[in-house]
Amino acid sequence: MLDYTMPILFAALCGVLSESAGVVNIGLDGIMRFGAFFGLLGAFFSHSPWIGLLFGIAIGCLVGALHAFITIRWNGDQTVSGTAINVIAVGLMTYLLEYVFSTTGYSPQLQNYFGAQAYRVHLPFLAKIPLLGAFSNLSFMIWFGFICTVLMHVLLYHTVLGLRIRTCGENPKAATTLGINVFRIRWFAVVAGAALAGIGGATLSISSFSGFSDSMPNGVGFIGLAAMIFGKWTPFGALGAALLFGTGQIVQSIIAVTGIAPKLAPGLTLILPYVLTLAVLAGFVGKSVAPAADGLPYYKEQR
């Protein structure tokens, strides 16, 4: 369940940071697709999962910078920009998959190069403790996701930079009167958030599935957006929502593998995570309030 949760969490944290500063990023699915492919590419040719992770971060920053340039520098429509990133990612990554690996649909499996345990953190002392023993051999990315959640909470609610980020998302004009550079803060939030989405994509291809699939990330970015909304634009709220959606995905997998519901159509169980997403949004989106200036371009007044 935690393995399924982490990509959703990284996408949700990206949305939390970006939208706290007032910039909507619905291109999370596309950024994760970039991160998944380039993370796989870096790990494949370097034979190191850590190099692959750096590739995922780097491409996330680049795509985030593109989104920031369009929406902050030129005040382009944030929804259109995010949608364009999603569309470009589908076509470009499909082309690069066939061009680089000469395969259609799937890349070579990374387990053949550095093994399935490359990302595992072994904690033998936990193995002897009831219940906690399940945490004795988790992926590094799971622990990293928890750490990022705590760090983002500290950043947003216990630092001056975090206060400035939230001020830019609530009232950018007031922020300007206080001497805050709204453009610079928003650039930081969008690029840093996109780096997290790139990590989420790399987690999918390197840690979770040890390969790149043409369908990846398979809507995980949009589920991350739902987790952000359900979590009320807070890091810990996003974590709780990601855990909920991760549970939905593992339940769907268990049903599909064990045949608990044989009377259902083979593909029907695949929609469970998305049905859960829609149900949560229908029930809670009206109760969650986004930052006041979220999605609104900022025009600095000239004197």
NUTOR-684403 format. One record per residue (C-alpha): residue number from 1; residue in three letters; x, y, z. Coordinates in Angstrom, 1 decimal, padded with zeros to 4 digits. Example, Ala and Ser with C-alpha at 12.3 -4.5 7.8 and 13.67 -1.06 7.14 Angstrom:
REM residues 2
(1 'Ala' (012.3 -004.5 007.8))
(2 'Ser' (013.7 -001.1 007.1))
This chain:
REM residues 303
(1 'Met' (000.0 000.0 000.0))
(2 'Leu' (002.8 002.4 000.8))
(3 'Asp' (004.5 001.6 -002.5))
(4 'Tyr' (001.3 002.7 -004.3))
(5 'Thr' (000.9 005.7 -002.0))
(6 'Met' (004.3 007.4 -002.6))
(7 'Pro' (003.9 008.5 -006.3))
(8 'Ile' (000.5 009.9 -005.4))
(9 'Leu' (002.0 011.7 -002.4))
(10 'Phe' (004.8 013.3 -004.4))
(11 'Ala' (002.3 014.6 -007.0))
(12 'Ala' (000.0 015.9 -004.2))
(13 'Leu' (003.0 017.7 -002.5))
(14 'Cys' (003.8 019.3 -005.8))
(15 'Gly' (000.3 020.6 -006.0))
(16 'Val' (000.4 021.8 -002.4))
(17 'Leu' (003.5 023.8 -002.9))
(18 'Ser' (002.6 025.3 -006.3))
(19 'Glu' (-000.9 026.2 -005.4))
(20 'Ser' (000.0 027.6 -002.0))
(21 'Ala' (001.9 030.3 -004.0))
(22 'Gly' (-001.1 030.8 -006.3))
(23 'Val' (-000.2 028.8 -009.4))
(24 'Val' (-002.4 025.9 -010.6))
(25 'Asn' (-000.5 023.0 -012.1))
(26 'Ile' (-002.7 020.4 -013.6))
(27 'Gly' (000.2 019.1 -015.7))
(28 'Leu' (001.3 016.8 -012.8))
(29 'Asp' (000.5 013.7 -014.9))
(30 'Gly' (002.7 014.9 -017.7))
(31 'Ile' (005.5 015.9 -015.4))
(32 'Met' (005.4 012.5 -013.7))
(33 'Arg' (005.5 010.9 -017.2))
(34 'Phe' (008.6 012.9 -018.0))
(35 'Gly' (010.1 011.9 -014.6))
(36 'Ala' (009.3 008.2 -015.1))
(37 'Phe' (010.9 008.0 -018.5))
(38 'Phe' (014.0 010.1 -017.8))
(39 'Gly' (014.4 008.4 -014.4))
(40 'Leu' (014.4 005.1 -016.1))
(41 'Leu' (016.7 006.4 -018.8))
(42 'Gly' (019.3 007.6 -016.3))
(43 'Ala' (019.1 004.4 -014.3))
(44 'Phe' (019.3 002.2 -017.3))
(45 'Phe' (022.5 003.7 -018.8))
(46 'Ser' (024.3 004.4 -015.5))
(47 'His' (023.2 001.2 -013.8))
(48 'Ser' (022.5 003.3 -010.8))
(49 'Pro' (019.0 004.0 -009.4))
(50 'Trp' (020.3 007.2 -007.7))
(51 'Ile' (021.5 008.6 -011.1))
(52 'Gly' (018.0 007.8 -012.4))
(53 'Leu' (016.4 009.7 -009.5))
(54 'Leu' (018.6 012.7 -010.3))
(55 'Phe' (017.4 012.6 -013.9))
(56 'Gly' (013.8 012.6 -012.7))
(57 'Ile' (014.5 015.6 -010.5))
(58 'Ala' (016.2 017.5 -013.3))
(59 'Ile' (013.5 016.9 -015.9))
(60 'Gly' (010.9 017.8 -013.3))
(61 'Cys' (012.6 021.2 -012.7))
(62 'Leu' (012.9 021.8 -016.5))
(63 'Val' (009.3 021.1 -017.2))
(64 'Gly' (008.3 023.1 -014.1))
(65 'Ala' (010.4 026.0 -015.4))
(66 'Leu' (008.5 025.9 -018.7))
(67 'His' (005.2 026.0 -016.9))
(68 'Ala' (006.4 028.9 -014.7))
(69 'Phe' (007.7 030.8 -017.7))
(70 'Ile' (004.4 030.5 -019.5))
(71 'Thr' (002.1 031.3 -016.5))
(72 'Ile' (004.2 033.7 -014.5))
(73 'Arg' (006.5 035.4 -017.0))
(74 'Trp' (003.8 035.7 -019.7))
(75 'Asn' (000.6 035.3 -017.6))
(76 'Gly' (-000.5 032.5 -019.8))
(77 'Asp' (-003.6 030.5 -018.8))
(78 'Gln' (-002.5 028.0 -016.1))
(79 'Thr' (-005.0 025.3 -017.1))
(80 'Val' (-004.1 025.4 -020.7))
(81 'Ser' (-000.3 025.3 -020.0))
(82 'Gly' (-000.8 022.3 -017.7))
(83 'Thr' (-002.9 020.5 -020.3))
(84 'Ala' (-000.3 021.2 -023.0))
(85 'Ile' (002.4 019.6 -020.8))
(86 'Asn' (000.2 016.5 -020.4))
(87 'Val' (-000.4 016.2 -024.1))
(88 'Ile' (003.3 016.8 -025.0))
(89 'Ala' (004.4 014.1 -022.5))
(90 'Val' (002.1 011.5 -024.0))
(91 'Gly' (003.4 011.9 -027.5))
(92 'Leu' (007.1 012.7 -026.8))
(93 'Met' (007.7 009.9 -024.2))
(94 'Thr' (006.0 007.4 -026.6))
(95 'Tyr' (008.3 008.5 -029.4))
(96 'Leu' (011.4 008.4 -027.2))
(97 'Leu' (010.6 005.0 -025.8))
(98 'Glu' (010.6 003.5 -029.3))
(99 'Tyr' (013.6 005.6 -030.4))
(100 'Val' (015.9 004.8 -027.5))
(101 'Phe' (014.9 001.2 -026.6))
(102 'Ser' (013.4 000.1 -029.9))
(103 'Thr' (010.4 -001.3 -028.1))
(104 'Thr' (006.7 -000.5 -028.1))
(105 'Gly' (004.8 -000.3 -024.8))
(106 'Tyr' (007.4 -001.3 -022.3))
(107 'Ser' (011.1 -000.6 -021.6))
(108 'Pro' (013.6 -003.3 -020.4))
(109 'Gln' (013.2 -004.2 -016.8))
(110 'Leu' (015.7 -002.5 -014.5))
(111 'Gln' (015.8 -005.5 -012.1))
(112 'Asn' (018.2 -007.1 -014.6))
(113 'Tyr' (020.7 -004.4 -013.9))
(114 'Phe' (020.8 -003.6 -010.2))
(115 'Gly' (018.2 -005.8 -008.6))
(116 'Ala' (014.9 -005.2 -006.9))
(117 'Gln' (016.5 -004.4 -003.5))
(118 'Ala' (018.4 -001.3 -004.7))
(119 'Tyr' (016.0 001.1 -003.1))
(120 'Arg' (015.4 -000.8 000.1))
(121 'Val' (016.3 000.5 003.6))
(122 'His' (017.0 -002.4 005.9))
(123 'Leu' (016.2 -001.8 009.6))
(124 'Pro' (016.8 -005.2 011.4))
(125 'Phe' (015.8 -003.9 014.8))
(126 'Leu' (012.2 -003.2 013.6))
(127 'Ala' (011.9 -006.7 012.3))
(128 'Lys' (011.7 -008.1 015.9))
(129 'Ile' (008.9 -005.7 016.9))
(130 'Pro' (005.2 -006.8 016.3))
(131 'Leu' (003.4 -004.8 013.6))
(132 'Leu' (006.4 -002.5 013.1))
(133 'Gly' (008.3 -005.4 011.5))
(134 'Ala' (006.5 -004.5 008.3))
(135 'Phe' (008.6 -001.3 008.2))
(136 'Ser' (011.9 -003.1 008.4))
(137 'Asn' (012.5 -003.4 004.7))
(138 'Leu' (010.7 -000.5 003.0))
(139 'Ser' (011.8 001.3 -000.1))
(140 'Phe' (013.9 004.4 000.4))
(141 'Met' (011.3 006.4 -001.5))
(142 'Ile' (008.7 005.6 001.2))
(143 'Trp' (010.8 007.1 003.9))
(144 'Phe' (011.8 010.0 001.6))
(145 'Gly' (008.1 010.7 001.0))
(146 'Phe' (007.4 010.9 004.7))
(147 'Ile' (010.4 013.2 005.2))
(148 'Cys' (009.3 015.5 002.4))
(149 'Thr' (005.9 015.8 004.0))
(150 'Val' (007.3 016.9 007.3))
(151 'Leu' (009.8 019.3 005.7))
(152 'Met' (007.1 020.9 003.6))
(153 'His' (004.9 021.4 006.6))
(154 'Val' (007.8 023.0 008.4))
(155 'Leu' (008.6 025.1 005.4))
(156 'Leu' (005.0 026.4 004.8))
(157 'Tyr' (004.0 027.0 008.4))
(158 'His' (007.2 027.6 010.4))
(159 'Thr' (009.5 029.6 008.2))
(160 'Val' (009.5 033.1 006.8))
(161 'Leu' (009.8 031.7 003.3))
(162 'Gly' (006.7 029.6 003.9))
(163 'Leu' (004.8 032.6 005.1))
(164 'Arg' (005.7 034.5 002.0))
(165 'Ile' (004.6 031.6 -000.2))
(166 'Arg' (001.2 031.5 001.4))
(167 'Thr' (000.9 035.2 001.3))
(168 'Cys' (001.5 035.2 -002.5))
(169 'Gly' (-001.2 032.5 -002.8))
(170 'Glu' (-003.7 034.5 -000.7))
(171 'Asn' (-003.0 038.1 -001.5))
(172 'Pro' (-000.1 038.9 -003.9))
(173 'Lys' (-000.8 042.6 -003.9))
(174 'Ala' (-000.4 042.7 -000.1))
(175 'Ala' (002.8 040.7 -000.5))
(176 'Thr' (004.2 043.3 -002.9))
(177 'Thr' (003.5 046.1 -000.5))
(178 'Leu' (005.5 044.2 002.1))
(179 'Gly' (008.5 044.1 -000.3))
(180 'Ile' (008.0 040.4 -001.4))
(181 'Asn' (008.9 039.5 -004.9))
(182 'Val' (005.8 037.6 -005.9))
(183 'Phe' (007.2 036.5 -009.2))
(184 'Arg' (010.4 035.0 -007.6))
(185 'Ile' (008.4 033.2 -004.9))
(186 'Arg' (006.0 031.7 -007.5))
(187 'Trp' (008.9 030.6 -009.7))
(188 'Phe' (010.5 028.8 -006.7))
(189 'Ala' (007.2 027.1 -005.7))
(190 'Val' (006.4 025.9 -009.2))
(191 'Val' (009.9 024.6 -010.0))
(192 'Ala' (010.5 023.0 -006.6))
(193 'Gly' (007.0 021.4 -006.7))
(194 'Ala' (007.7 020.1 -010.2))
(195 'Ala' (010.9 018.5 -008.9))
(196 'Leu' (008.8 016.6 -006.4))
(197 'Ala' (006.5 015.4 -009.3))
(198 'Gly' (009.6 014.3 -011.2))
(199 'Ile' (010.6 012.3 -008.2))
(200 'Gly' (007.1 010.7 -008.1))
(201 'Gly' (007.5 009.7 -011.7))
(202 'Ala' (011.0 008.3 -011.2))
(203 'Thr' (009.6 006.4 -008.2))
(204 'Leu' (007.1 004.7 -010.5))
(205 'Ser' (009.6 003.5 -013.1))
(206 'Ile' (012.6 002.7 -010.9))
(207 'Ser' (011.3 001.8 -007.5))
(208 'Ser' (007.7 000.6 -007.9))
(209 'Phe' (007.7 -001.2 -011.2))
(210 'Ser' (011.4 -001.3 -012.3))
(211 'Gly' (010.6 -000.2 -015.8))
(212 'Phe' (008.7 002.3 -017.9))
(213 'Ser' (005.2 001.5 -019.3))
(214 'Asp' (003.7 003.4 -022.2))
(215 'Ser' (000.6 004.0 -020.0))
(216 'Met' (002.6 005.4 -017.1))
(217 'Pro' (001.7 007.2 -014.8))
(218 'Asn' (-001.8 006.0 -015.6))
(219 'Gly' (-003.6 009.0 -014.1))
(220 'Val' (-001.6 009.1 -010.8))
(221 'Gly' (-001.0 012.8 -011.3))
(222 'Phe' (-004.7 013.5 -011.4))
(223 'Ile' (-005.3 011.4 -008.3))
(224 'Gly' (-002.5 013.4 -006.7))
(225 'Leu' (-004.5 016.6 -007.5))
(226 'Ala' (-007.5 015.0 -005.9))
(227 'Ala' (-005.4 014.1 -002.8))
(228 'Met' (-004.3 017.7 -002.6))
(229 'Ile' (-007.9 019.0 -002.6))
(230 'Phe' (-009.1 016.4 -000.2))
(231 'Gly' (-006.1 017.2 002.0))
(232 'Lys' (-007.2 020.9 002.0))
(233 'Trp' (-003.9 022.1 000.4))
(234 'Thr' (-001.8 021.0 003.5))
(235 'Pro' (001.1 018.5 003.5))
(236 'Phe' (-000.2 016.2 006.1))
(237 'Gly' (-003.7 016.3 004.7))
(238 'Ala' (-002.2 015.4 001.3))
(239 'Leu' (-000.4 012.5 003.0))
(240 'Gly' (-003.7 011.2 004.5))
(241 'Ala' (-005.5 011.4 001.2))
(242 'Ala' (-002.6 009.7 -000.6))
(243 'Leu' (-002.8 006.8 001.9))
(244 'Leu' (-006.5 006.5 001.2))
(245 'Phe' (-006.1 006.4 -002.6))
(246 'Gly' (-003.1 004.1 -002.2))
(247 'Thr' (-005.3 001.7 -000.3))
(248 'Gly' (-007.9 001.9 -003.0))
(249 'Gln' (-005.2 000.9 -005.6))
(250 'Ile' (-003.9 -002.0 -003.6))
(251 'Val' (-007.5 -003.3 -003.0))
(252 'Gln' (-008.1 -003.1 -006.7))
(253 'Ser' (-004.9 -005.2 -007.3))
(254 'Ile' (-005.9 -007.7 -004.7))
(255 'Ile' (-009.3 -008.2 -006.2))
(256 'Ala' (-007.8 -008.5 -009.7))
(257 'Val' (-005.2 -011.1 -008.7))
(258 'Thr' (-007.2 -013.2 -006.3))
(259 'Gly' (-010.4 -013.3 -008.2))
(260 'Ile' (-012.5 -012.4 -005.2))
(261 'Ala' (-015.1 -010.9 -007.5))
(262 'Pro' (-015.2 -013.3 -010.5))
(263 'Lys' (-018.5 -012.1 -011.7))
(264 'Leu' (-017.2 -008.7 -012.5))
(265 'Ala' (-015.9 -007.8 -015.9))
(266 'Pro' (-012.1 -008.2 -016.0))
(267 'Gly' (-011.5 -004.5 -016.4))
(268 'Leu' (-014.1 -003.3 -014.0))
(269 'Thr' (-011.9 -003.5 -010.9))
(270 'Leu' (-009.4 -001.2 -012.6))
(271 'Ile' (-011.7 001.7 -012.2))
(272 'Leu' (-011.8 001.4 -008.4))
(273 'Pro' (-009.1 004.0 -007.6))
(274 'Tyr' (-010.8 006.5 -010.0))
(275 'Val' (-014.3 005.9 -008.7))
(276 'Leu' (-012.9 006.5 -005.2))
(277 'Thr' (-011.3 009.7 -006.4))
(278 'Leu' (-014.6 011.0 -007.9))
(279 'Ala' (-016.5 010.0 -004.8))
(280 'Val' (-014.1 011.9 -002.6))
(281 'Leu' (-014.2 015.0 -004.8))
(282 'Ala' (-018.0 014.9 -005.0))
(283 'Gly' (-018.2 014.7 -001.3))
(284 'Phe' (-015.5 017.0 -000.1))
(285 'Val' (-014.4 019.4 -002.8))
(286 'Gly' (-017.1 021.9 -001.7))
(287 'Lys' (-015.7 021.8 001.8))
(288 'Ser' (-012.1 022.5 000.8))
(289 'Val' (-011.2 026.1 000.2))
(290 'Ala' (-008.2 026.9 -002.1))
(291 'Pro' (-005.9 029.8 -001.6))
(292 'Ala' (-007.7 033.0 -002.5))
(293 'Ala' (-005.4 033.9 -005.4))
(294 'Asp' (-005.0 030.3 -006.7))
(295 'Gly' (-005.0 030.3 -010.5))
(296 'Leu' (-005.1 034.0 -010.8))
(297 'Pro' (-002.3 035.7 -012.8))
(298 'Tyr' (-000.5 038.6 -011.1))
(299 'Tyr' (000.1 041.8 -012.8))
(300 'Lys' (002.5 044.1 -011.0))
(301 'Glu' (001.3 047.7 -010.9))
(302 'Gln' (003.5 050.2 -012.7))
(303 'Arg' (004.2 053.6 -011.1))
